Amino acid sequence: MGDVAVRKGGRLPGFVYILLLCYFGAGLLLVLLQLLTLRRWRRRISQRHVPAARAQFAIWAALVVAGVTLVITWSLAIGLILVLCAQFLPRRRKAVMEETGD
């Protein structure tokens, strides 16, 4: 094992550059898709109704702060459960479809 020659000044194979290009391309595609989703979401935000928005925000903030504090100081499992529960807020009221009298 001691007789391994180290070659200096070599080049990376072309496959490495192809993979890097694919990784950057996939990352750029994901970022663009998220920007399009965010744009669509912002267009339709006026159609959404969140009941008791301030109360839901307060509960969400309390769950996140408590969860992160527990993860850092005491219990990873309980903290993660609280942070995951915070992901269910805000709850939106479902749109009621009006029936047409045919």
Backbone as CSV, one residue per row, in Angstrom:
resi,resn,N_x,N_y,N_z,CA_x,CA_y,CA_z,C_x,C_y,C_z
1,MET,0.805,-1.191,0.000,0.000,0.000,0.000,0.849,1.256,0.000
2,GLY,2.041,1.161,0.410,2.910,2.314,0.478,3.447,2.725,-0.879
3,ASP,3.284,1.909,-1.892,3.829,2.205,-3.213,2.788,2.759,-4.178
4,VAL,1.877,3.582,-3.674,0.854,4.173,-4.524,1.381,5.496,-5.050
5,ALA,1.368,5.643,-6.335,1.859,6.880,-6.941,0.738,7.909,-6.990
6,VAL,1.058,9.121,-6.572,0.110,10.220,-6.606,0.414,11.054,-7.835
7,ARG,-0.555,11.192,-8.675,-0.376,11.950,-9.904,-0.829,13.385,-9.690
8,LYS,0.029,14.330,-9.957,-0.288,15.742,-9.753,-0.541,16.406,-11.092
9,GLY,-1.450,17.403,-11.053,-1.703,18.188,-12.251,-2.636,17.534,-13.239
10,GLY,-3.368,16.515,-12.809,-4.305,15.858,-13.716,-5.587,16.663,-13.888
11,ARG,-6.453,16.194,-14.753,-7.731,16.852,-15.022,-8.874,15.972,-14.533
12,LEU,-9.978,16.615,-14.245,-11.176,15.870,-13.887,-11.798,15.288,-15.141
13,PRO,-12.387,14.112,-15.032,-13.058,13.542,-16.205,-14.249,14.405,-16.605
14,GLY,-14.614,14.341,-17.861,-15.739,15.115,-18.366,-17.054,14.762,-17.694
15,PHE,-17.161,13.520,-17.219,-18.379,13.064,-16.545,-18.653,13.894,-15.290
16,VAL,-17.601,14.327,-14.595,-17.763,15.149,-13.394,-18.431,16.469,-13.755
17,TYR,-18.004,17.089,-14.840,-18.596,18.350,-15.264,-20.045,18.161,-15.713
18,ILE,-20.323,17.047,-16.358,-21.696,16.763,-16.781,-22.605,16.607,-15.562
19,LEU,-22.143,15.878,-14.550,-22.945,15.707,-13.335,-23.146,17.026,-12.606
20,LEU,-22.102,17.846,-12.517,-22.249,19.150,-11.875,-23.261,20.011,-12.621
21,LEU,-23.218,19.973,-13.930,-24.179,20.725,-14.729,-25.606,20.228,-14.485
22,CYS,-25.760,18.909,-14.379,-27.088,18.339,-14.099,-27.579,18.741,-12.714
23,TYR,-26.692,18.720,-11.716,-27.085,19.123,-10.364,-27.506,20.587,-10.331
24,PHE,-26.720,21.449,-10.948,-27.075,22.866,-10.971,-28.353,23.108,-11.766
25,GLY,-28.520,22.393,-12.862,-29.733,22.533,-13.660,-30.975,22.081,-12.897
26,ALA,-30.860,20.952,-12.188,-31.998,20.465,-11.396,-32.324,21.438,-10.275
27,GLY,-31.301,21.982,-9.626,-31.522,22.954,-8.564,-32.182,24.218,-9.089
28,LEU,-31.721,24.694,-10.221,-32.312,25.879,-10.829,-33.758,25.619,-11.226
29,LEU,-34.038,24.441,-11.748,-35.412,24.080,-12.117,-36.320,24.067,-10.890
30,LEU,-35.844,23.500,-9.793,-36.649,23.473,-8.570,-36.916,24.874,-8.045
31,VAL,-35.914,25.741,-8.089,-36.104,27.118,-7.636,-37.132,27.828,-8.518
32,LEU,-37.038,27.650,-9.827,-37.994,28.284,-10.735,-39.415,27.768,-10.516
33,LEU,-39.547,26.464,-10.290,-40.881,25.919,-10.021,-41.469,26.489,-8.737
34,GLN,-40.642,26.669,-7.721,-41.139,27.250,-6.477,-41.532,28.707,-6.664
35,LEU,-40.777,29.440,-7.465,-41.145,30.829,-7.734,-42.468,30.913,-8.478
36,LEU,-42.693,30.025,-9.434,-43.974,30.008,-10.140,-45.130,29.643,-9.208
37,THR,-44.889,28.687,-8.313,-45.916,28.305,-7.344,-46.232,29.460,-6.407
38,LEU,-45.199,30.157,-5.943,-45.401,31.307,-5.067,-46.170,32.407,-5.780
39,ARG,-45.869,32.631,-7.044,-46.567,33.644,-7.815,-48.053,33.305,-7.976
40,ARG,-48.342,32.032,-8.263,-49.731,31.588,-8.391,-50.459,31.707,-7.054
41,TRP,-49.772,31.365,-5.973,-50.374,31.444,-4.643,-50.710,32.894,-4.296
42,ARG,-49.803,33.820,-4.609,-50.038,35.231,-4.293,-51.198,35.808,-5.105
43,ARG,-51.396,35.308,-6.330,-52.513,35.785,-7.137,-53.853,35.388,-6.529
44,ARG,-53.901,34.200,-5.939,-55.167,33.693,-5.404,-55.325,33.931,-3.914
45,ILE,-54.479,34.732,-3.292,-54.533,34.906,-1.843,-55.801,35.645,-1.410
46,SER,-56.342,36.502,-2.269,-57.543,37.246,-1.899,-58.770,36.344,-1.824
47,GLN,-58.719,35.165,-2.399,-59.860,34.255,-2.386,-59.882,33.373,-1.141
48,ARG,-58.851,33.455,-0.329,-58.766,32.596,0.852,-59.285,33.316,2.084
49,HIS,-59.901,32.562,2.957,-60.367,33.110,4.222,-59.826,32.238,5.350
50,VAL,-59.120,32.873,6.260,-58.570,32.167,7.423,-59.339,32.660,8.646
51,PRO,-60.169,31.807,9.238,-60.914,32.239,10.426,-59.982,32.386,11.626
52,ALA,-60.189,33.430,12.406,-59.397,33.721,13.607,-57.901,33.715,13.274
53,ALA,-57.536,34.519,12.321,-56.154,34.515,11.818,-55.149,34.874,12.901
54,ARG,-55.452,35.873,13.722,-54.505,36.276,14.769,-54.319,35.185,15.809
55,ALA,-55.400,34.530,16.175,-55.299,33.451,17.160,-54.507,32.282,16.584
56,GLN,-54.752,31.960,15.326,-54.005,30.868,14.700,-52.522,31.211,14.594
57,PHE,-52.216,32.468,14.284,-50.815,32.870,14.217,-50.157,32.775,15.591
58,ALA,-50.870,33.189,16.619,-50.315,33.122,17.977,-50.052,31.668,18.384
59,ILE,-50.981,30.782,18.068,-50.792,29.360,18.379,-49.629,28.795,17.583
60,TRP,-49.543,29.160,16.309,-48.442,28.688,15.468,-47.100,29.154,16.021
61,ALA,-47.010,30.435,16.364,-45.759,30.977,16.887,-45.385,30.304,18.207
62,ALA,-46.361,30.072,19.076,-46.082,29.410,20.353,-45.588,27.981,20.134
63,LEU,-46.208,27.263,19.208,-45.762,25.898,18.923,-44.342,25.869,18.372
64,VAL,-44.031,26.789,17.468,-42.690,26.814,16.885,-41.649,27.176,17.942
65,VAL,-41.910,28.213,18.723,-40.945,28.627,19.760,-40.768,27.529,20.799
66,ALA,-41.863,26.945,21.262,-41.763,25.875,22.248,-41.049,24.660,21.670
67,GLY,-41.363,24.322,20.432,-40.724,23.173,19.798,-39.234,23.354,19.631
68,VAL,-38.822,24.513,19.124,-37.393,24.770,18.938,-36.680,24.814,20.282
69,THR,-37.305,25.425,21.281,-36.703,25.478,22.613,-36.529,24.073,23.182
70,LEU,-37.532,23.220,23.027,-37.428,21.850,23.519,-36.367,21.054,22.763
71,VAL,-36.269,21.259,21.459,-35.248,20.558,20.688,-33.863,20.941,21.180
72,ILE,-33.648,22.212,21.457,-32.328,22.690,21.883,-32.014,22.281,23.315
73,THR,-33.003,22.347,24.203,-32.688,22.189,25.626,-33.022,20.834,26.238
74,TRP,-34.126,20.216,25.832,-34.572,19.090,26.634,-34.848,17.833,25.834
75,SER,-35.844,17.855,24.973,-36.283,16.625,24.329,-36.444,16.825,22.829
76,LEU,-35.649,16.105,22.076,-35.709,16.202,20.620,-37.065,15.731,20.089
77,ALA,-37.562,14.612,20.586,-38.803,14.028,20.067,-40.003,14.943,20.320
78,ILE,-40.156,15.428,21.528,-41.298,16.289,21.851,-41.208,17.602,21.084
79,GLY,-40.005,18.149,20.977,-39.823,19.383,20.227,-40.182,19.221,18.766
80,LEU,-39.761,18.111,18.161,-40.097,17.874,16.761,-41.595,17.680,16.558
81,ILE,-42.237,17.020,17.511,-43.692,16.839,17.416,-44.399,18.191,17.445
82,LEU,-43.953,19.103,18.315,-44.578,20.425,18.376,-44.344,21.214,17.089
83,VAL,-43.131,21.150,16.567,-42.849,21.868,15.316,-43.670,21.274,14.166
84,LEU,-43.802,19.963,14.124,-44.619,19.343,13.079,-46.092,19.699,13.234
85,CYS,-46.573,19.795,14.468,-47.968,20.208,14.690,-48.196,21.636,14.200
86,ALA,-47.182,22.480,14.302,-47.314,23.861,13.837,-47.528,23.929,12.332
87,GLN,-47.149,22.894,11.618,-47.302,22.897,10.166,-48.765,22.775,9.735
88,PHE,-49.641,22.409,10.652,-51.057,22.301,10.321,-51.785,23.644,10.396
89,LEU,-51.095,24.686,10.792,-51.702,26.008,10.895,-51.151,26.892,9.794
90,PRO,-51.865,27.809,9.255,-53.243,28.162,9.545,-54.220,27.232,8.829
91,ARG,-55.322,27.019,9.451,-56.399,26.231,8.860,-57.300,27.192,8.106
92,ARG,-57.700,26.793,6.926,-58.576,27.624,6.107,-59.959,27.023,6.048
93,ARG,-60.904,27.880,5.898,-62.270,27.425,5.723,-62.413,26.939,4.290
94,LYS,-63.018,25.772,4.128,-63.229,25.235,2.782,-64.247,26.056,2.033
95,ALA,-64.019,26.222,0.758,-64.958,26.977,-0.066,-66.249,26.186,-0.212
96,VAL,-67.352,26.838,-0.031,-68.665,26.201,-0.171,-69.128,26.398,-1.585
97,MET,-69.422,25.315,-2.247,-69.884,25.389,-3.635,-71.391,25.686,-3.619
98,GLU,-71.780,26.706,-4.372,-73.190,27.059,-4.429,-73.877,26.146,-5.439
99,GLU,-75.023,25.632,-5.030,-75.788,24.773,-5.927,-76.638,25.626,-6.847
100,THR,-76.704,25.211,-8.066,-77.547,25.929,-9.010,-78.873,25.194,-9.140
101,GLY,-79.929,25.940,-9.208,-81.270,25.323,-9.292,-81.633,25.002,-10.740
102,ASP,-81.247,23.825,-11.204,-81.582,23.428,-12.581,-82.880,22.691,-12.628
